[in-house]
Amino acid sequence: MASSSSFIIVLLVVALIGWLATVQWIRTHERFSDRIKRLLVLPAWFPWMGAALGVPVMRGDLPLGDFGKAIASFVVGLGVFWLTRREA
């Protein structure tokens, strides 16, 4: 079980790095207005989360219910962070 837990953690770290790279690309893209950029940041997490946790679900290492709980907790956490942060 420890190996599957560490595998999931590695996948989540890779997803977080990918999401941060996507956010950086969105922030530096000149075609998007500031409003559109803000609207794209949080939804950009969903493909990365789906890819990261989809592998363990398909392998049977992560039950589907836990997959839903993980996605919900990450979305709530990111949403709270995003809504409470202040622009400098």
PDB file of N, CA, C and O in Angstrom:
ATOM      1  N   MET A   1       0.819  -1.203   0.000  1.00  0.00           N
ATOM      2  CA  MET A   1       0.000   0.000   0.000  1.00  0.00           C
ATOM      3  C   MET A   1       0.863   1.267   0.000  1.00  0.00           C
ATOM      4  O   MET A   1       0.480   2.283  -0.581  1.00  0.00           O
ATOM      5  N   ALA A   2       2.010   1.203   0.644  1.00  0.00           N
ATOM      6  CA  ALA A   2       2.872   2.390   0.698  1.00  0.00           C
ATOM      7  C   ALA A   2       3.357   2.774  -0.684  1.00  0.00           C
ATOM      8  O   ALA A   2       3.492   3.957  -0.995  1.00  0.00           O
ATOM      9  N   SER A   3       3.621   1.771  -1.517  1.00  0.00           N
ATOM     10  CA  SER A   3       4.105   2.092  -2.853  1.00  0.00           C
ATOM     11  C   SER A   3       3.023   2.765  -3.683  1.00  0.00           C
ATOM     12  O   SER A   3       3.321   3.663  -4.471  1.00  0.00           O
ATOM     13  N   SER A   4       1.763   2.346  -3.518  1.00  0.00           N
ATOM     14  CA  SER A   4       0.702   2.997  -4.289  1.00  0.00           C
ATOM     15  C   SER A   4       0.450   4.407  -3.767  1.00  0.00           C
ATOM     16  O   SER A   4       0.119   5.300  -4.548  1.00  0.00           O
ATOM     17  N   SER A   5       0.601   4.625  -2.458  1.00  0.00           N
ATOM     18  CA  SER A   5       0.439   5.971  -1.902  1.00  0.00           C
ATOM     19  C   SER A   5       1.535   6.900  -2.410  1.00  0.00           C
ATOM     20  O   SER A   5       1.259   8.040  -2.784  1.00  0.00           O
ATOM     21  N   SER A   6       2.772   6.422  -2.425  1.00  0.00           N
ATOM     22  CA  SER A   6       3.853   7.271  -2.922  1.00  0.00           C
ATOM     23  C   SER A   6       3.706   7.517  -4.423  1.00  0.00           C
ATOM     24  O   SER A   6       4.057   8.589  -4.915  1.00  0.00           O
ATOM     25  N   PHE A   7       3.186   6.519  -5.155  1.00  0.00           N
ATOM     26  CA  PHE A   7       2.929   6.687  -6.585  1.00  0.00           C
ATOM     27  C   PHE A   7       1.906   7.794  -6.813  1.00  0.00           C
ATOM     28  O   PHE A   7       2.076   8.621  -7.709  1.00  0.00           O
ATOM     29  N   ILE A   8       0.855   7.814  -6.015  1.00  0.00           N
ATOM     30  CA  ILE A   8      -0.187   8.835  -6.145  1.00  0.00           C
ATOM     31  C   ILE A   8       0.377  10.217  -5.794  1.00  0.00           C
ATOM     32  O   ILE A   8       0.049  11.206  -6.448  1.00  0.00           O
ATOM     33  N   ILE A   9       1.217  10.282  -4.771  1.00  0.00           N
ATOM     34  CA  ILE A   9       1.820  11.557  -4.383  1.00  0.00           C
ATOM     35  C   ILE A   9       2.702  12.093  -5.514  1.00  0.00           C
ATOM     36  O   ILE A   9       2.666  13.283  -5.824  1.00  0.00           O
ATOM     37  N   VAL A  10       3.486  11.216  -6.121  1.00  0.00           N
ATOM     38  CA  VAL A  10       4.329  11.636  -7.246  1.00  0.00           C
ATOM     39  C   VAL A  10       3.469  12.158  -8.389  1.00  0.00           C
ATOM     40  O   VAL A  10       3.794  13.181  -8.992  1.00  0.00           O
ATOM     41  N   LEU A  11       2.377  11.465  -8.689  1.00  0.00           N
ATOM     42  CA  LEU A  11       1.483  11.919  -9.758  1.00  0.00           C
ATOM     43  C   LEU A  11       0.872  13.281  -9.434  1.00  0.00           C
ATOM     44  O   LEU A  11       0.738  14.125 -10.320  1.00  0.00           O
ATOM     45  N   LEU A  12       0.503  13.500  -8.174  1.00  0.00           N
ATOM     46  CA  LEU A  12      -0.061  14.798  -7.793  1.00  0.00           C
ATOM     47  C   LEU A  12       0.976  15.911  -7.879  1.00  0.00           C
ATOM     48  O   LEU A  12       0.644  17.033  -8.259  1.00  0.00           O
ATOM     49  N   VAL A  13       2.219  15.619  -7.534  1.00  0.00           N
ATOM     50  CA  VAL A  13       3.280  16.619  -7.655  1.00  0.00           C
ATOM     51  C   VAL A  13       3.503  16.975  -9.128  1.00  0.00           C
ATOM     52  O   VAL A  13       3.658  18.148  -9.471  1.00  0.00           O
ATOM     53  N   VAL A  14       3.519  15.969  -9.985  1.00  0.00           N
ATOM     54  CA  VAL A  14       3.671  16.217 -11.425  1.00  0.00           C
ATOM     55  C   VAL A  14       2.503  17.057 -11.938  1.00  0.00           C
ATOM     56  O   VAL A  14       2.696  17.979 -12.731  1.00  0.00           O
ATOM     57  N   ALA A  15       1.291  16.736 -11.483  1.00  0.00           N
ATOM     58  CA  ALA A  15       0.119  17.510 -11.898  1.00  0.00           C
ATOM     59  C   ALA A  15       0.207  18.941 -11.415  1.00  0.00           C
ATOM     60  O   ALA A  15      -0.148  19.862 -12.150  1.00  0.00           O
ATOM     61  N   LEU A  16       0.677  19.147 -10.187  1.00  0.00           N
ATOM     62  CA  LEU A  16       0.814  20.500  -9.660  1.00  0.00           C
ATOM     63  C   LEU A  16       1.843  21.300 -10.456  1.00  0.00           C
ATOM     64  O   LEU A  16       1.624  22.476 -10.748  1.00  0.00           O
ATOM     65  N   ILE A  17       2.943  20.679 -10.800  1.00  0.00           N
ATOM     66  CA  ILE A  17       3.958  21.351 -11.615  1.00  0.00           C
ATOM     67  C   ILE A  17       3.396  21.690 -13.000  1.00  0.00           C
ATOM     68  O   ILE A  17       3.624  22.784 -13.515  1.00  0.00           O
ATOM     69  N   GLY A  18       2.670  20.758 -13.590  1.00  0.00           N
ATOM     70  CA  GLY A  18       2.048  21.013 -14.891  1.00  0.00           C
ATOM     71  C   GLY A  18       1.031  22.135 -14.828  1.00  0.00           C
ATOM     72  O   GLY A  18       0.954  22.970 -15.728  1.00  0.00           O
ATOM     73  N   TRP A  19       0.245  22.148 -13.748  1.00  0.00           N
ATOM     74  CA  TRP A  19      -0.753  23.203 -13.593  1.00  0.00           C
ATOM     75  C   TRP A  19      -0.071  24.559 -13.428  1.00  0.00           C
ATOM     76  O   TRP A  19      -0.508  25.546 -14.019  1.00  0.00           O
ATOM     77  N   LEU A  20       0.999  24.615 -12.628  1.00  0.00           N
ATOM     78  CA  LEU A  20       1.714  25.878 -12.451  1.00  0.00           C
ATOM     79  C   LEU A  20       2.321  26.362 -13.770  1.00  0.00           C
ATOM     80  O   LEU A  20       2.347  27.564 -14.036  1.00  0.00           O
ATOM     81  N   ALA A  21       2.806  25.439 -14.589  1.00  0.00           N
ATOM     82  CA  ALA A  21       3.321  25.824 -15.907  1.00  0.00           C
ATOM     83  C   ALA A  21       2.193  26.351 -16.787  1.00  0.00           C
ATOM     84  O   ALA A  21       2.383  27.310 -17.534  1.00  0.00           O
ATOM     85  N   THR A  22       1.032  25.734 -16.701  1.00  0.00           N
ATOM     86  CA  THR A  22      -0.131  26.205 -17.459  1.00  0.00           C
ATOM     87  C   THR A  22      -0.552  27.592 -16.995  1.00  0.00           C
ATOM     88  O   THR A  22      -0.877  28.454 -17.812  1.00  0.00           O
ATOM     89  N   VAL A  23      -0.546  27.805 -15.690  1.00  0.00           N
ATOM     90  CA  VAL A  23      -0.900  29.125 -15.138  1.00  0.00           C
ATOM     91  C   VAL A  23       0.090  30.178 -15.623  1.00  0.00           C
ATOM     92  O   VAL A  23      -0.306  31.285 -15.988  1.00  0.00           O
ATOM     93  N   GLN A  24       1.361  29.839 -15.627  1.00  0.00           N
ATOM     94  CA  GLN A  24       2.369  30.787 -16.115  1.00  0.00           C
ATOM     95  C   GLN A  24       2.139  31.121 -17.584  1.00  0.00           C
ATOM     96  O   GLN A  24       2.271  32.275 -17.991  1.00  0.00           O
ATOM     97  N   TRP A  25       1.795  30.107 -18.381  1.00  0.00           N
ATOM     98  CA  TRP A  25       1.516  30.355 -19.796  1.00  0.00           C
ATOM     99  C   TRP A  25       0.300  31.268 -19.947  1.00  0.00           C
ATOM    100  O   TRP A  25       0.306  32.183 -20.770  1.00  0.00           O
ATOM    101  N   ILE A  26      -0.744  31.018 -19.152  1.00  0.00           N
ATOM    102  CA  ILE A  26      -1.944  31.860 -19.214  1.00  0.00           C
ATOM    103  C   ILE A  26      -1.601  33.294 -18.837  1.00  0.00           C
ATOM    104  O   ILE A  26      -2.043  34.235 -19.496  1.00  0.00           O
ATOM    105  N   ARG A  27      -0.814  33.464 -17.776  1.00  0.00           N
ATOM    106  CA  ARG A  27      -0.466  34.808 -17.301  1.00  0.00           C
ATOM    107  C   ARG A  27       0.337  35.594 -18.323  1.00  0.00           C
ATOM    108  O   ARG A  27       0.203  36.816 -18.400  1.00  0.00           O
ATOM    109  N   THR A  28       1.166  34.924 -19.107  1.00  0.00           N
ATOM    110  CA  THR A  28       2.025  35.634 -20.053  1.00  0.00           C
ATOM    111  C   THR A  28       1.433  35.721 -21.454  1.00  0.00           C
ATOM    112  O   THR A  28       2.016  36.357 -22.332  1.00  0.00           O
ATOM    113  N   HIS A  29       0.291  35.096 -21.670  1.00  0.00           N
ATOM    114  CA  HIS A  29      -0.326  35.111 -22.998  1.00  0.00           C
ATOM    115  C   HIS A  29      -0.971  36.472 -23.229  1.00  0.00           C
ATOM    116  O   HIS A  29      -1.808  36.903 -22.436  1.00  0.00           O
ATOM    117  N   GLU A  30      -0.594  37.141 -24.291  1.00  0.00           N
ATOM    118  CA  GLU A  30      -1.039  38.512 -24.530  1.00  0.00           C
ATOM    119  C   GLU A  30      -2.439  38.611 -25.131  1.00  0.00           C
ATOM    120  O   GLU A  30      -3.071  39.664 -25.048  1.00  0.00           O
ATOM    121  N   ARG A  31      -2.926  37.537 -25.732  1.00  0.00           N
ATOM    122  CA  ARG A  31      -4.245  37.604 -26.370  1.00  0.00           C
ATOM    123  C   ARG A  31      -5.383  37.640 -25.367  1.00  0.00           C
ATOM    124  O   ARG A  31      -6.478  38.098 -25.693  1.00  0.00           O
ATOM    125  N   PHE A  32      -5.144  37.162 -24.145  1.00  0.00           N
ATOM    126  CA  PHE A  32      -6.206  37.106 -23.146  1.00  0.00           C
ATOM    127  C   PHE A  32      -6.252  38.390 -22.338  1.00  0.00           C
ATOM    128  O   PHE A  32      -5.215  38.950 -21.982  1.00  0.00           O
ATOM    129  N   SER A  33      -7.470  38.855 -22.049  1.00  0.00           N
ATOM    130  CA  SER A  33      -7.615  39.993 -21.145  1.00  0.00           C
ATOM    131  C   SER A  33      -7.348  39.514 -19.716  1.00  0.00           C
ATOM    132  O   SER A  33      -7.322  38.313 -19.447  1.00  0.00           O
ATOM    133  N   ASP A  34      -7.152  40.466 -18.811  1.00  0.00           N
ATOM    134  CA  ASP A  34      -6.900  40.097 -17.416  1.00  0.00           C
ATOM    135  C   ASP A  34      -8.073  39.318 -16.826  1.00  0.00           C
ATOM    136  O   ASP A  34      -7.874  38.391 -16.041  1.00  0.00           O
ATOM    137  N   ARG A  35      -9.271  39.685 -17.196  1.00  0.00           N
ATOM    138  CA  ARG A  35     -10.472  38.989 -16.694  1.00  0.00           C
ATOM    139  C   ARG A  35     -10.485  37.542 -17.169  1.00  0.00           C
ATOM    140  O   ARG A  35     -10.746  36.638 -16.375  1.00  0.00           O
ATOM    141  N   ILE A  36     -10.214  37.312 -18.428  1.00  0.00           N
ATOM    142  CA  ILE A  36     -10.194  35.953 -18.978  1.00  0.00           C
ATOM    143  C   ILE A  36      -9.079  35.142 -18.334  1.00  0.00           C
ATOM    144  O   ILE A  36      -9.264  33.962 -18.035  1.00  0.00           O
ATOM    145  N   LYS A  37      -7.932  35.758 -18.118  1.00  0.00           N
ATOM    146  CA  LYS A  37      -6.818  35.058 -17.475  1.00  0.00           C
ATOM    147  C   LYS A  37      -7.222  34.554 -16.095  1.00  0.00           C
ATOM    148  O   LYS A  37      -6.933  33.411 -15.741  1.00  0.00           O
ATOM    149  N   ARG A  38      -7.894  35.407 -15.312  1.00  0.00           N
ATOM    150  CA  ARG A  38      -8.335  35.000 -13.979  1.00  0.00           C
ATOM    151  C   ARG A  38      -9.356  33.872 -14.056  1.00  0.00           C
ATOM    152  O   ARG A  38      -9.365  32.981 -13.206  1.00  0.00           O
ATOM    153  N   LEU A  39     -10.208  33.907 -15.061  1.00  0.00           N
ATOM    154  CA  LEU A  39     -11.226  32.871 -15.201  1.00  0.00           C
ATOM    155  C   LEU A  39     -10.654  31.525 -15.657  1.00  0.00           C
ATOM    156  O   LEU A  39     -11.262  30.484 -15.406  1.00  0.00           O
ATOM    157  N   LEU A  40      -9.514  31.531 -16.313  1.00  0.00           N
ATOM    158  CA  LEU A  40      -8.931  30.294 -16.837  1.00  0.00           C
ATOM    159  C   LEU A  40      -8.053  29.541 -15.849  1.00  0.00           C
ATOM    160  O   LEU A  40      -7.813  28.347 -16.025  1.00  0.00           O
ATOM    161  N   VAL A  41      -7.578  30.209 -14.828  1.00  0.00           N
ATOM    162  CA  VAL A  41      -6.580  29.605 -13.949  1.00  0.00           C
ATOM    163  C   VAL A  41      -7.132  28.404 -13.186  1.00  0.00           C
ATOM    164  O   VAL A  41      -6.524  27.334 -13.218  1.00  0.00           O
ATOM    165  N   LEU A  42      -8.253  28.548 -12.511  1.00  0.00           N
ATOM    166  CA  LEU A  42      -8.785  27.439 -11.715  1.00  0.00           C
ATOM    167  C   LEU A  42      -9.263  26.268 -12.581  1.00  0.00           C
ATOM    168  O   LEU A  42      -8.947  25.124 -12.255  1.00  0.00           O
ATOM    169  N   PRO A  43     -10.011  26.499 -13.667  1.00  0.00           N
ATOM    170  CA  PRO A  43     -10.419  25.359 -14.497  1.00  0.00           C
ATOM    171  C   PRO A  43      -9.249  24.631 -15.163  1.00  0.00           C
ATOM    172  O   PRO A  43      -9.397  23.480 -15.573  1.00  0.00           O
ATOM    173  N   ALA A  44      -8.106  25.273 -15.273  1.00  0.00           N
ATOM    174  CA  ALA A  44      -6.940  24.613 -15.864  1.00  0.00           C
ATOM    175  C   ALA A  44      -6.449  23.468 -14.987  1.00  0.00           C
ATOM    176  O   ALA A  44      -5.683  22.623 -15.449  1.00  0.00           O
ATOM    177  N   TRP A  45      -6.880  23.430 -13.730  1.00  0.00           N
ATOM    178  CA  TRP A  45      -6.468  22.360 -12.817  1.00  0.00           C
ATOM    179  C   TRP A  45      -7.149  21.034 -13.153  1.00  0.00           C
ATOM    180  O   TRP A  45      -6.558  19.974 -12.946  1.00  0.00           O
ATOM    181  N   PHE A  46      -8.367  21.073 -13.661  1.00  0.00           N
ATOM    182  CA  PHE A  46      -9.139  19.846 -13.874  1.00  0.00           C
ATOM    183  C   PHE A  46      -8.472  18.838 -14.805  1.00  0.00           C
ATOM    184  O   PHE A  46      -8.432  17.658 -14.454  1.00  0.00           O
ATOM    185  N   PRO A  47      -7.949  19.218 -15.959  1.00  0.00           N
ATOM    186  CA  PRO A  47      -7.274  18.211 -16.793  1.00  0.00           C
ATOM    187  C   PRO A  47      -6.048  17.613 -16.110  1.00  0.00           C
ATOM    188  O   PRO A  47      -5.777  16.420 -16.250  1.00  0.00           O
ATOM    189  N   TRP A  48      -5.307  18.439 -15.373  1.00  0.00           N
ATOM    190  CA  TRP A  48      -4.124  17.918 -14.685  1.00  0.00           C
ATOM    191  C   TRP A  48      -4.525  16.958 -13.568  1.00  0.00           C
ATOM    192  O   TRP A  48      -3.898  15.914 -13.389  1.00  0.00           O
ATOM    193  N   MET A  49      -5.559  17.306 -12.826  1.00  0.00           N
ATOM    194  CA  MET A  49      -6.031  16.426 -11.748  1.00  0.00           C
ATOM    195  C   MET A  49      -6.588  15.136 -12.320  1.00  0.00           C
ATOM    196  O   MET A  49      -6.329  14.055 -11.791  1.00  0.00           O
ATOM    197  N   GLY A  50      -7.347  15.242 -13.390  1.00  0.00           N
ATOM    198  CA  GLY A  50      -7.902  14.038 -14.012  1.00  0.00           C
ATOM    199  C   GLY A  50      -6.823  13.108 -14.525  1.00  0.00           C
ATOM    200  O   GLY A  50      -6.922  11.889 -14.380  1.00  0.00           O
ATOM    201  N   ALA A  51      -5.796  13.681 -15.121  1.00  0.00           N
ATOM    202  CA  ALA A  51      -4.700  12.848 -15.621  1.00  0.00           C
ATOM    203  C   ALA A  51      -3.912  12.237 -14.475  1.00  0.00           C
ATOM    204  O   ALA A  51      -3.524  11.071 -14.546  1.00  0.00           O
ATOM    205  N   ALA A  52      -3.671  13.000 -13.428  1.00  0.00           N
ATOM    206  CA  ALA A  52      -2.864  12.505 -12.312  1.00  0.00           C
ATOM    207  C   ALA A  52      -3.571  11.405 -11.541  1.00  0.00           C
ATOM    208  O   ALA A  52      -2.946  10.408 -11.179  1.00  0.00           O
ATOM    209  N   LEU A  53      -4.851  11.564 -11.285  1.00  0.00           N
ATOM    210  CA  LEU A  53      -5.561  10.567 -10.487  1.00  0.00           C
ATOM    211  C   LEU A  53      -6.268   9.520 -11.335  1.00  0.00           C
ATOM    212  O   LEU A  53      -6.718   8.500 -10.814  1.00  0.00           O
ATOM    213  N   GLY A  54      -6.368   9.765 -12.635  1.00  0.00           N
ATOM    214  CA  GLY A  54      -6.991   8.774 -13.506  1.00  0.00           C
ATOM    215  C   GLY A  54      -6.180   7.497 -13.617  1.00  0.00           C
ATOM    216  O   GLY A  54      -6.747   6.410 -13.728  1.00  0.00           O
ATOM    217  N   VAL A  55      -4.862   7.614 -13.587  1.00  0.00           N
ATOM    218  CA  VAL A  55      -3.993   6.436 -13.689  1.00  0.00           C
ATOM    219  C   VAL A  55      -4.199   5.494 -12.502  1.00  0.00           C
ATOM    220  O   VAL A  55      -4.410   4.300 -12.715  1.00  0.00           O
ATOM    221  N   PRO A  56      -4.146   5.991 -11.244  1.00  0.00           N
ATOM    222  CA  PRO A  56      -4.377   5.069 -10.126  1.00  0.00           C
ATOM    223  C   PRO A  56      -5.788   4.480 -10.100  1.00  0.00           C
ATOM    224  O   PRO A  56      -5.980   3.345  -9.663  1.00  0.00           O
ATOM    225  N   VAL A  57      -6.771   5.248 -10.567  1.00  0.00           N
ATOM    226  CA  VAL A  57      -8.138   4.712 -10.624  1.00  0.00           C
ATOM    227  C   VAL A  57      -8.196   3.571 -11.632  1.00  0.00           C
ATOM    228  O   VAL A  57      -8.788   2.526 -11.361  1.00  0.00           O
ATOM    229  N   MET A  58      -7.584   3.771 -12.790  1.00  0.00           N
ATOM    230  CA  MET A  58      -7.599   2.717 -13.817  1.00  0.00           C
ATOM    231  C   MET A  58      -6.814   1.484 -13.379  1.00  0.00           C
ATOM    232  O   MET A  58      -7.165   0.363 -13.746  1.00  0.00           O
ATOM    233  N   ARG A  59      -5.752   1.686 -12.596  1.00  0.00           N
ATOM    234  CA  ARG A  59      -4.962   0.556 -12.101  1.00  0.00           C
ATOM    235  C   ARG A  59      -5.638  -0.151 -10.935  1.00  0.00           C
ATOM    236  O   ARG A  59      -5.247  -1.265 -10.586  1.00  0.00           O
ATOM    237  N   GLY A  60      -6.634   0.466 -10.331  1.00  0.00           N
ATOM    238  CA  GLY A  60      -7.310  -0.108  -9.189  1.00  0.00           C
ATOM    239  C   GLY A  60      -6.674   0.255  -7.859  1.00  0.00           C
ATOM    240  O   GLY A  60      -7.071  -0.280  -6.824  1.00  0.00           O
ATOM    241  N   ASP A  61      -5.695   1.152  -7.863  1.00  0.00           N
ATOM    242  CA  ASP A  61      -5.036   1.572  -6.629  1.00  0.00           C
ATOM    243  C   ASP A  61      -5.848   2.603  -5.849  1.00  0.00           C
ATOM    244  O   ASP A  61      -5.658   2.761  -4.644  1.00  0.00           O
ATOM    245  N   LEU A  62      -6.740   3.295  -6.526  1.00  0.00           N
ATOM    246  CA  LEU A  62      -7.516   4.363  -5.904  1.00  0.00           C
ATOM    247  C   LEU A  62      -8.997   4.139  -6.235  1.00  0.00           C
ATOM    248  O   LEU A  62      -9.384   4.183  -7.402  1.00  0.00           O
ATOM    249  N   PRO A  63      -9.829   3.898  -5.203  1.00  0.00           N
ATOM    250  CA  PRO A  63     -11.266   3.724  -5.470  1.00  0.00           C
ATOM    251  C   PRO A  63     -11.886   4.996  -6.049  1.00  0.00           C
ATOM    252  O   PRO A  63     -11.419   6.103  -5.780  1.00  0.00           O
ATOM    253  N   LEU A  64     -12.915   4.829  -6.826  1.00  0.00           N
ATOM    254  CA  LEU A  64     -13.567   5.952  -7.490  1.00  0.00           C
ATOM    255  C   LEU A  64     -14.100   6.975  -6.491  1.00  0.00           C
ATOM    256  O   LEU A  64     -14.058   8.176  -6.759  1.00  0.00           O
ATOM    257  N   GLY A  65     -14.601   6.517  -5.342  1.00  0.00           N
ATOM    258  CA  GLY A  65     -15.085   7.439  -4.314  1.00  0.00           C
ATOM    259  C   GLY A  65     -13.979   8.320  -3.772  1.00  0.00           C
ATOM    260  O   GLY A  65     -14.183   9.514  -3.553  1.00  0.00           O
ATOM    261  N   ASP A  66     -12.807   7.740  -3.553  1.00  0.00           N
ATOM    262  CA  ASP A  66     -11.659   8.519  -3.084  1.00  0.00           C
ATOM    263  C   ASP A  66     -11.195   9.503  -4.143  1.00  0.00           C
ATOM    264  O   ASP A  66     -10.732  10.597  -3.821  1.00  0.00           O
ATOM    265  N   PHE A  67     -11.318   9.118  -5.402  1.00  0.00           N
ATOM    266  CA  PHE A  67     -10.994  10.019  -6.515  1.00  0.00           C
ATOM    267  C   PHE A  67     -11.867  11.271  -6.436  1.00  0.00           C
ATOM    268  O   PHE A  67     -11.371  12.391  -6.556  1.00  0.00           O
ATOM    269  N   GLY A  68     -13.158  11.073  -6.233  1.00  0.00           N
ATOM    270  CA  GLY A  68     -14.078  12.206  -6.121  1.00  0.00           C
ATOM    271  C   GLY A  68     -13.775  13.089  -4.925  1.00  0.00           C
ATOM    272  O   GLY A  68     -13.830  14.315  -5.015  1.00  0.00           O
ATOM    273  N   LYS A  69     -13.450  12.449  -3.792  1.00  0.00           N
ATOM    274  CA  LYS A  69     -13.107  13.218  -2.596  1.00  0.00           C
ATOM    275  C   LYS A  69     -11.822  14.023  -2.801  1.00  0.00           C
ATOM    276  O   LYS A  69     -11.726  15.168  -2.358  1.00  0.00           O
ATOM    277  N   ALA A  70     -10.846  13.429  -3.468  1.00  0.00           N
ATOM    278  CA  ALA A  70      -9.585  14.127  -3.720  1.00  0.00           C
ATOM    279  C   ALA A  70      -9.809  15.330  -4.615  1.00  0.00           C
ATOM    280  O   ALA A  70      -9.283  16.410  -4.348  1.00  0.00           O
ATOM    281  N   ILE A  71     -10.583  15.154  -5.674  1.00  0.00           N
ATOM    282  CA  ILE A  71     -10.861  16.274  -6.574  1.00  0.00           C
ATOM    283  C   ILE A  71     -11.621  17.378  -5.845  1.00  0.00           C
ATOM    284  O   ILE A  71     -11.303  18.558  -5.992  1.00  0.00           O
ATOM    285  N   ALA A  72     -12.617  16.996  -5.065  1.00  0.00           N
ATOM    286  CA  ALA A  72     -13.395  17.994  -4.334  1.00  0.00           C
ATOM    287  C   ALA A  72     -12.523  18.766  -3.351  1.00  0.00           C
ATOM    288  O   ALA A  72     -12.640  19.987  -3.246  1.00  0.00           O
ATOM    289  N   SER A  73     -11.653  18.069  -2.633  1.00  0.00           N
ATOM    290  CA  SER A  73     -10.816  18.764  -1.652  1.00  0.00           C
ATOM    291  C   SER A  73      -9.819  19.698  -2.332  1.00  0.00           C
ATOM    292  O   SER A  73      -9.572  20.798  -1.837  1.00  0.00           O
ATOM    293  N   PHE A  74      -9.245  19.280  -3.450  1.00  0.00           N
ATOM    294  CA  PHE A  74      -8.312  20.152  -4.155  1.00  0.00           C
ATOM    295  C   PHE A  74      -9.025  21.369  -4.736  1.00  0.00           C
ATOM    296  O   PHE A  74      -8.494  22.479  -4.687  1.00  0.00           O
ATOM    297  N   VAL A  75     -10.208  21.174  -5.279  1.00  0.00           N
ATOM    298  CA  VAL A  75     -10.952  22.296  -5.854  1.00  0.00           C
ATOM    299  C   VAL A  75     -11.327  23.293  -4.759  1.00  0.00           C
ATOM    300  O   VAL A  75     -11.199  24.503  -4.946  1.00  0.00           O
ATOM    301  N   VAL A  76     -11.788  22.784  -3.621  1.00  0.00           N
ATOM    302  CA  VAL A  76     -12.139  23.685  -2.520  1.00  0.00           C
ATOM    303  C   VAL A  76     -10.899  24.426  -2.030  1.00  0.00           C
ATOM    304  O   VAL A  76     -10.943  25.637  -1.812  1.00  0.00           O
ATOM    305  N   GLY A  77      -9.797  23.706  -1.857  1.00  0.00           N
ATOM    306  CA  GLY A  77      -8.560  24.342  -1.402  1.00  0.00           C
ATOM    307  C   GLY A  77      -8.062  25.399  -2.361  1.00  0.00           C
ATOM    308  O   GLY A  77      -7.709  26.502  -1.945  1.00  0.00           O
ATOM    309  N   LEU A  78      -8.029  25.073  -3.648  1.00  0.00           N
ATOM    310  CA  LEU A  78      -7.586  26.053  -4.638  1.00  0.00           C
ATOM    311  C   LEU A  78      -8.545  27.231  -4.721  1.00  0.00           C
ATOM    312  O   LEU A  78      -8.127  28.380  -4.866  1.00  0.00           O
ATOM    313  N   GLY A  79      -9.834  26.931  -4.628  1.00  0.00           N
ATOM    314  CA  GLY A  79     -10.828  28.004  -4.668  1.00  0.00           C
ATOM    315  C   GLY A  79     -10.699  28.963  -3.500  1.00  0.00           C
ATOM    316  O   GLY A  79     -10.767  30.179  -3.677  1.00  0.00           O
ATOM    317  N   VAL A  80     -10.513  28.415  -2.301  1.00  0.00           N
ATOM    318  CA  VAL A  80     -10.337  29.262  -1.121  1.00  0.00           C
ATOM    319  C   VAL A  80      -9.066  30.090  -1.256  1.00  0.00           C
ATOM    320  O   VAL A  80      -9.066  31.288  -0.972  1.00  0.00           O
ATOM    321  N   PHE A  81      -7.984  29.453  -1.689  1.00  0.00           N
ATOM    322  CA  PHE A  81      -6.742  30.193  -1.888  1.00  0.00           C
ATOM    323  C   PHE A  81      -6.945  31.319  -2.892  1.00  0.00           C
ATOM    324  O   PHE A  81      -6.535  32.456  -2.656  1.00  0.00           O
ATOM    325  N   TRP A  82      -7.577  30.997  -4.004  1.00  0.00           N
ATOM    326  CA  TRP A  82      -7.733  31.964  -5.080  1.00  0.00           C
ATOM    327  C   TRP A  82      -8.640  33.119  -4.657  1.00  0.00           C
ATOM    328  O   TRP A  82      -8.385  34.270  -5.012  1.00  0.00           O
ATOM    329  N   LEU A  83      -9.693  32.821  -3.904  1.00  0.00           N
ATOM    330  CA  LEU A  83     -10.636  33.867  -3.496  1.00  0.00           C
ATOM    331  C   LEU A  83     -10.102  34.727  -2.359  1.00  0.00           C
ATOM    332  O   LEU A  83     -10.503  35.884  -2.231  1.00  0.00           O
ATOM    333  N   THR A  84      -9.212  34.194  -1.531  1.00  0.00           N
ATOM    334  CA  THR A  84      -8.745  34.962  -0.385  1.00  0.00           C
ATOM    335  C   THR A  84      -7.428  35.682  -0.614  1.00  0.00           C
ATOM    336  O   THR A  84      -7.031  36.512   0.204  1.00  0.00           O
ATOM    337  N   ARG A  85      -6.747  35.384  -1.701  1.00  0.00           N
ATOM    338  CA  ARG A  85      -5.473  36.051  -1.921  1.00  0.00           C
ATOM    339  C   ARG A  85      -5.716  37.493  -2.375  1.00  0.00           C
ATOM    340  O   ARG A  85      -6.757  37.823  -2.944  1.00  0.00           O
ATOM    341  N   ARG A  86      -4.752  38.307  -2.113  1.00  0.00           N
ATOM    342  CA  ARG A  86      -4.873  39.727  -2.461  1.00  0.00           C
ATOM    343  C   ARG A  86      -3.899  40.067  -3.558  1.00  0.00           C
ATOM    344  O   ARG A  86      -2.762  39.595  -3.570  1.00  0.00           O
ATOM    345  N   GLU A  87      -4.350  40.883  -4.472  1.00  0.00           N
ATOM    346  CA  GLU A  87      -3.479  41.345  -5.546  1.00  0.00           C
ATOM    347  C   GLU A  87      -2.529  42.392  -4.978  1.00  0.00           C
ATOM    348  O   GLU A  87      -2.925  43.254  -4.194  1.00  0.00           O
ATOM    349  N   ALA A  88      -1.284  42.300  -5.383  1.00  0.00           N
ATOM    350  CA  ALA A  88      -0.288  43.264  -4.870  1.00  0.00           C
ATOM    351  C   ALA A  88      -0.362  44.572  -5.616  1.00  0.00           C
ATOM    352  O   ALA A  88       0.398  45.495  -5.322  1.00  0.00           O
TER     353      ALA A  88
END
